[in-house]
Amino acid sequence: MVIHKDPFRQFQEELAALERKQQAEQASHETAAGRAKREFLALRDRYKLTVADVVAFFPEEEGIAYLQGLIAAAEANPRKTRTKKD
């Protein structure tokens, strides 16, 4: 008896097919605004845009929410201060 594909490879192919199906479903449900937001966030990361660029791009409520997220992240990770060596 000849096995054409080993079970692991078959599992990988089936998993990849499921992932492609999920991505296709997700893309079809994505709105134009959601797609624009995702693309802009990718551009922000790629081109190192400033906070002002991001806030100006989004509607006022989302800009405020973005700033609040930045503030919360900064408060969650307080700066470490240096101690003076004698």
C-alpha positions as CSV (number, residue, x, y, z in Angstrom):
1,M,0.0,0.0,0.0
2,V,1.4,3.3,-1.1
3,I,0.7,6.5,0.8
4,H,0.7,9.5,-1.5
5,K,1.0,12.1,1.2
6,D,2.2,11.8,4.7
7,P,-0.4,12.7,7.3
8,F,1.4,15.8,8.6
9,R,1.6,17.3,5.1
10,Q,-2.1,16.6,4.5
11,F,-2.9,18.2,7.8
12,Q,-0.9,21.3,6.9
13,E,-2.7,21.6,3.5
14,E,-6.1,21.2,5.1
15,L,-5.2,23.8,7.7
16,A,-4.0,26.2,5.1
17,A,-7.2,25.7,3.1
18,L,-9.3,26.6,6.2
19,E,-7.2,29.7,6.9
20,R,-7.7,30.9,3.3
21,K,-11.4,30.3,3.6
22,Q,-11.6,32.3,6.9
23,Q,-9.5,35.1,5.4
24,A,-11.9,35.3,2.4
25,E,-14.9,35.4,4.6
26,Q,-13.3,38.1,6.8
27,A,-12.4,40.1,3.8
28,S,-15.9,39.9,2.4
29,H,-17.4,41.2,5.7
30,E,-14.9,44.0,6.0
31,T,-16.4,47.5,5.4
32,A,-14.7,50.1,3.3
33,A,-14.0,52.2,6.5
34,G,-12.5,49.1,8.2
35,R,-10.3,48.4,5.3
36,A,-9.2,52.1,5.1
37,K,-8.4,52.0,8.8
38,R,-6.4,48.8,8.5
39,E,-4.4,50.2,5.5
40,F,-3.7,53.5,7.3
41,L,-2.5,51.7,10.4
42,A,-0.1,49.7,8.2
43,L,1.1,52.9,6.5
44,R,1.6,54.6,10.0
45,D,3.8,51.7,11.0
46,R,5.7,51.7,7.7
47,Y,6.3,55.4,7.4
48,K,6.5,56.3,11.1
49,L,3.7,58.8,11.0
50,T,3.2,61.1,14.0
51,V,0.3,61.1,16.4
52,A,-0.9,64.3,14.8
53,D,-1.1,62.5,11.4
54,V,-3.1,59.7,12.9
55,V,-5.5,62.0,14.8
56,A,-6.1,64.1,11.7
57,F,-6.9,61.1,9.6
58,F,-9.6,59.5,11.8
59,P,-12.9,61.0,12.8
60,E,-12.8,63.0,16.0
61,E,-14.1,60.2,18.3
62,E,-11.7,57.6,16.9
63,G,-8.8,60.1,17.2
64,I,-9.6,60.7,20.9
65,A,-9.9,56.9,21.5
66,Y,-6.5,56.5,19.8
67,L,-4.9,59.1,22.1
68,Q,-6.5,57.5,25.1
69,G,-5.0,54.2,24.1
70,L,-1.6,55.8,23.8
71,I,-2.0,57.4,27.3
72,A,-3.1,54.2,28.8
73,A,-0.2,52.3,27.3
74,A,2.2,54.9,28.6
75,E,0.8,54.7,32.1
76,A,0.9,51.0,32.1
77,N,4.6,51.0,31.4
78,P,6.1,53.8,33.6
79,R,9.5,55.1,32.7
80,K,12.4,53.7,34.7
81,T,14.5,56.3,36.4
82,R,18.2,56.1,36.7
83,T,19.8,55.8,40.0
84,K,23.0,57.8,40.7
85,K,26.1,55.8,41.4
86,D,28.2,57.2,44.2
